[in-house]
Amino acid sequence: MAGRRQQVPMMQPQVIVLKEGTDTSQGVPQLLSNISACLAICDTIRTTLGPRGMDKLIVDSQKRVTISNDGATIMKLLEVVQPAARTLVDIARAQDAEVGDGTTSVVLLAGELLKEVKEHVEEGVSSQVIIKGFRKAADLAINRIRELAVSVDRSDKAGFRELLEKCAATSMNSKLIGSQKEFFTKMVVDAVMRLDQDELNEDMIGIKKIPGGAMQDSILVDGVAFKKSFSYAGFEQQPKSFDSPRIVCLNVELELKAEKDNAEVRVDKVSEYQAIVDAEWKIIFDKLDAIVATGANVVLSRLPIGDLATQYFADRNIFCAGRVSKDDLDRVCEATGCRTQSTTTSLASKHLGTCERFEERQIGGQRFNLFKGCPEAKTCTIVLRGGAEQFIDEVERSLHDSIMIVRRAVKNQNVVAGGGAIEMELSRYLRETARQIEGKQQLIISAFAKALEIIPRQLCENAGFDTTDFITQLRARHAQNPERFKWYGVDIEEEQVSDLFAKFVWEPALVKINAISSAVEAACLILSVDETVTSQQSQDPMANGQPAMPPRGGRGMPMMGR
């Protein structure tokens, strides 16, 4: 018996690390799967690049329709669920927040980098070798952009403004407003130049949308404009325009409040009840008297201004508006020099602001309050007109991109040529540099150089040109005389290869630097993932915030038919 016991093998305990039902995928197949998912995302927005790019019509789960060719907007609305592919959504948003333009380019570049090294991954090249090569190539490319970038002296005001207008026009080429870029370019540059040149806070540029009319009916208000808020009886009797008004901004409620539910006040005499009512009226009249005593002509408040206060101000030729949004009130304060007050107790004339002219005016089918000629104006408002609501929304997104580009150009005066010219020059430079590098890094840097050609190639494809012919011509020109032909790219208007810097197709160098950095980081992140662990969806009815359904036929009401 003792001998038999020794022959029985010991049972190895089963170690369970992950919850039952957890999906694990790892190794090269998982990496290739992630790359394929990213390429599928790139194929979705590929056709939106450039002046001849197509728009996408997206219907979300709420049946809202969005028509756009802005890369960041499309990526946000796609609701990507594949974990690795969501990285591309993140870099598009980051590019949009940082520089405003180049969102489609950064996604395409990241996807093309992965596509070029997919073959190396299949052949067994280590991901770390590829990542090291990508980072080295990115450093070389960014340094080359800084060498090639052309700087414009800001002291030359005419030349500097021309630089800003060319950068704005280039960003509008691929947008819906490309046909009206001359009209909107001046508007965007004027808007940015009115901001505080140290802060350049884009939130100080208000954009209001009014359906109807043509795009050329859009106006730039040198100051603040906002839609007329809800008003009570007596508003019609108030004056609707002032010259050099005194403006007060409040965060105070100017109306009689109803008692709360179940409130109870016990009184023994009628006079005591009257004293309570008189106290309520005295509180609001003290507030109104304090406002009038400052000499204000225009009263704005974030909180409601009731019918009593509205009539009170109308009798004294004072304009008032309640329920003004925080953004609009902040911009009024910035423009007129007043400060928002949360009480009327210590309200004084030093808290008031002013402007050259205030008026309430009809624009389209809506009434707007306009503050013009503000002395401390570091803000402005663009009032957009147009046909369909989706059309105006796309115009707003296009102007946002242009405003961000002009902001960056003001801070960084270095520009490069667009239209794929800088990408072709970088591709040539990296190919020549790769020949001097030994080992596998040479293959990776060459793959990086080829990936950069996706921008001019896709521009040609979207415009309907012969892609092979144009790319061959560009390679030949850049290799033939790099110094002379370094700014040669795809000229969409002339349908040929030409010097785009001479044709004023300019982009801030920061846009290209940021796009390359973000694309490389995203590609390296995806290449560094070799395993995906997906937990099974919880069966707990409270997991998604939904209460558990009571069991049927419990101790509640008896079921029918029994």
Secondary structure in CASP SS format (residue, H / E / C, confidence):
PFRMAT SS
TARGET T0000
AUTHOR 0000-0000-0000
METHOD secondary structure of the structure
MODEL  1
M C 1.00
A H 1.00
G H 1.00
R H 1.00
R H 1.00
Q H 1.00
Q H 1.00
V C 1.00
P C 1.00
M C 1.00
M C 1.00
Q C 1.00
P C 1.00
Q C 1.00
V C 1.00
I C 1.00
V C 1.00
L C 1.00
K C 1.00
E C 1.00
G C 1.00
T C 1.00
D E 1.00
T E 1.00
S E 1.00
Q E 1.00
G C 1.00
V H 1.00
P H 1.00
Q H 1.00
L H 1.00
L H 1.00
S H 1.00
N H 1.00
I H 1.00
S H 1.00
A H 1.00
C H 1.00
L H 1.00
A H 1.00
I H 1.00
C H 1.00
D H 1.00
T H 1.00
I H 1.00
R H 1.00
T H 1.00
T H 1.00
L C 1.00
G C 1.00
P C 1.00
R C 1.00
G C 1.00
M C 1.00
D C 1.00
K E 1.00
L E 1.00
I E 1.00
V E 1.00
D C 1.00
S C 1.00
Q C 1.00
K C 1.00
R C 1.00
V E 1.00
T E 1.00
I E 1.00
S E 1.00
N C 1.00
D C 1.00
G H 1.00
A H 1.00
T H 1.00
I H 1.00
M H 1.00
K H 1.00
L H 1.00
L C 1.00
E C 1.00
V C 1.00
V C 1.00
Q C 1.00
P C 1.00
A C 1.00
A C 1.00
R H 1.00
T H 1.00
L H 1.00
V H 1.00
D H 1.00
I H 1.00
A H 1.00
R H 1.00
A H 1.00
Q H 1.00
D H 1.00
A H 1.00
E H 1.00
V C 1.00
G C 1.00
D C 1.00
G C 1.00
T H 1.00
T H 1.00
S H 1.00
V H 1.00
V H 1.00
L H 1.00
L H 1.00
A H 1.00
G H 1.00
E H 1.00
L H 1.00
L H 1.00
K H 1.00
E H 1.00
V H 1.00
K H 1.00
E H 1.00
H H 1.00
V H 1.00
E H 1.00
E C 1.00
G C 1.00
V C 1.00
S C 1.00
S H 1.00
Q H 1.00
V H 1.00
I H 1.00
I H 1.00
K H 1.00
G H 1.00
F H 1.00
R H 1.00
K H 1.00
A H 1.00
A H 1.00
D H 1.00
L H 1.00
A H 1.00
I H 1.00
N H 1.00
R H 1.00
I H 1.00
R H 1.00
E H 1.00
L H 1.00
A C 1.00
V E 1.00
S E 1.00
V C 1.00
D C 1.00
R C 1.00
S C 1.00
D C 1.00
K H 1.00
A H 1.00
G H 1.00
F H 1.00
R H 1.00
E H 1.00
L H 1.00
L H 1.00
E H 1.00
K H 1.00
C H 1.00
A H 1.00
A H 1.00
T H 1.00
S H 1.00
M H 1.00
N C 1.00
S C 1.00
K C 1.00
L H 1.00
I H 1.00
G H 1.00
S H 1.00
Q H 1.00
K H 1.00
E H 1.00
F H 1.00
F H 1.00
T H 1.00
K H 1.00
M H 1.00
V H 1.00
V H 1.00
D H 1.00
A H 1.00
V H 1.00
M H 1.00
R C 1.00
L C 1.00
D C 1.00
Q C 1.00
D C 1.00
E C 1.00
L C 1.00
N C 1.00
E H 1.00
D H 1.00
M H 1.00
I E 1.00
G E 1.00
I E 1.00
K E 1.00
K E 1.00
I E 1.00
P E 1.00
G E 1.00
G C 1.00
A C 1.00
M H 1.00
Q H 1.00
D H 1.00
S C 1.00
I E 1.00
L E 1.00
V E 1.00
D C 1.00
G E 1.00
V E 1.00
A E 1.00
F E 1.00
K E 1.00
K C 1.00
S C 1.00
F C 1.00
S C 1.00
Y C 1.00
A C 1.00
G C 1.00
F H 1.00
E H 1.00
Q H 1.00
Q C 1.00
P C 1.00
K C 1.00
S E 1.00
F E 1.00
D E 1.00
S C 1.00
P C 1.00
R E 1.00
I E 1.00
V E 1.00
C E 1.00
L E 1.00
N C 1.00
V C 1.00
E C 1.00
L E 1.00
E C 1.00
L C 1.00
K C 1.00
A C 1.00
E C 1.00
K C 1.00
D C 1.00
N C 1.00
A C 1.00
E C 1.00
V C 1.00
R C 1.00
V C 1.00
D C 1.00
K C 1.00
V H 1.00
S H 1.00
E H 1.00
Y H 1.00
Q H 1.00
A H 1.00
I H 1.00
V H 1.00
D H 1.00
A H 1.00
E H 1.00
W H 1.00
K H 1.00
I H 1.00
I H 1.00
F H 1.00
D H 1.00
K H 1.00
L H 1.00
D H 1.00
A H 1.00
I H 1.00
V H 1.00
A H 1.00
T C 1.00
G C 1.00
A C 1.00
N C 1.00
V E 1.00
V E 1.00
L E 1.00
S E 1.00
R C 1.00
L C 1.00
P C 1.00
I E 1.00
G C 1.00
D H 1.00
L H 1.00
A H 1.00
T H 1.00
Q H 1.00
Y H 1.00
F H 1.00
A H 1.00
D H 1.00
R C 1.00
N C 1.00
I C 1.00
F E 1.00
C E 1.00
A E 1.00
G C 1.00
R C 1.00
V C 1.00
S C 1.00
K H 1.00
D H 1.00
D H 1.00
L H 1.00
D H 1.00
R H 1.00
V H 1.00
C H 1.00
E H 1.00
A H 1.00
T H 1.00
G C 1.00
C C 1.00
R C 1.00
T C 1.00
Q E 1.00
S C 1.00
T C 1.00
T C 1.00
T C 1.00
S C 1.00
L C 1.00
A C 1.00
S H 1.00
K H 1.00
H H 1.00
L C 1.00
G E 1.00
T E 1.00
C C 1.00
E C 1.00
R E 1.00
F E 1.00
E E 1.00
E E 1.00
R E 1.00
Q E 1.00
I E 1.00
G C 1.00
G C 1.00
Q E 1.00
R E 1.00
F E 1.00
N E 1.00
L E 1.00
F E 1.00
K E 1.00
G C 1.00
C C 1.00
P C 1.00
E C 1.00
A C 1.00
K C 1.00
T C 1.00
C E 1.00
T E 1.00
I E 1.00
V E 1.00
L E 1.00
R E 1.00
G E 1.00
G C 1.00
A C 1.00
E H 1.00
Q H 1.00
F H 1.00
I H 1.00
D H 1.00
E H 1.00
V H 1.00
E H 1.00
R H 1.00
S H 1.00
L H 1.00
H H 1.00
D H 1.00
S H 1.00
I H 1.00
M H 1.00
I H 1.00
V H 1.00
R H 1.00
R H 1.00
A H 1.00
V H 1.00
K H 1.00
N C 1.00
Q C 1.00
N E 1.00
V E 1.00
V E 1.00
A E 1.00
G C 1.00
G C 1.00
G C 1.00
A H 1.00
I H 1.00
E H 1.00
M H 1.00
E H 1.00
L H 1.00
S H 1.00
R H 1.00
Y H 1.00
L H 1.00
R H 1.00
E H 1.00
T H 1.00
A H 1.00
R C 1.00
Q C 1.00
I C 1.00
E C 1.00
G C 1.00
K H 1.00
Q H 1.00
Q H 1.00
L H 1.00
I H 1.00
I H 1.00
S H 1.00
A H 1.00
F H 1.00
A H 1.00
K H 1.00
A H 1.00
L H 1.00
E C 1.00
I H 1.00
I H 1.00
P H 1.00
R H 1.00
Q H 1.00
L H 1.00
C H 1.00
E H 1.00
N H 1.00
A H 1.00
G C 1.00
F C 1.00
D C 1.00
T H 1.00
T H 1.00
D H 1.00
F H 1.00
I H 1.00
T H 1.00
Q H 1.00
L H 1.00
R H 1.00
A H 1.00
R H 1.00
H H 1.00
A H 1.00
Q H 1.00
N C 1.00
P C 1.00
E C 1.00
R C 1.00
F C 1.00
K C 1.00
W C 1.00
Y E 1.00
G E 1.00
V E 1.00
D E 1.00
I C 1.00
E C 1.00
E C 1.00
E C 1.00
Q E 1.00
V E 1.00
S E 1.00
D E 1.00
L C 1.00
F C 1.00
A C 1.00
K C 1.00
F C 1.00
V C 1.00
W E 1.00
E E 1.00
P E 1.00
A H 1.00
L H 1.00
V H 1.00
K H 1.00
I H 1.00
N H 1.00
A H 1.00
I H 1.00
S H 1.00
S H 1.00
A H 1.00
V H 1.00
E H 1.00
A H 1.00
A H 1.00
C H 1.00
L H 1.00
I H 1.00
L H 1.00
S C 1.00
V C 1.00
D C 1.00
E E 1.00
T E 1.00
V E 1.00
T E 1.00
S C 1.00
Q C 1.00
Q C 1.00
S C 1.00
Q C 1.00
D C 1.00
P C 1.00
M C 1.00
A C 1.00
N C 1.00
G C 1.00
Q C 1.00
P C 1.00
A C 1.00
M C 1.00
P C 1.00
P C 1.00
R C 1.00
G C 1.00
G C 1.00
R C 1.00
G C 1.00
M C 1.00
P C 1.00
M C 1.00
M C 1.00
G C 1.00
R C 1.00
END
